[in-house]
Amino acid sequence: MDLMHSTLFWILIAAAPAVTALGILIRLARREPPPGLPPGVKPLGWDDENQDDDAPPAAGG
């Protein structure tokens, strides 16, 4: 019985960091909405996420 409790204790000690890391990764994987900008502030040009990253640059003159 003592061996079982000792083994269970060390399994929990070994698994705790893995469970913590998994929880942190799951929390970081959630995409948060962009923060609201105050009135009169224009978002930066490269903040537009609707534009495709692989698209060629727009031809402008």
Secondary structure, DSSP 8 states (H G I E B T S, - for coil): -HHHHHHHHHHHHHHHHHHHHHHHHHHHHS--------TT----GGG-TTS-TTS------
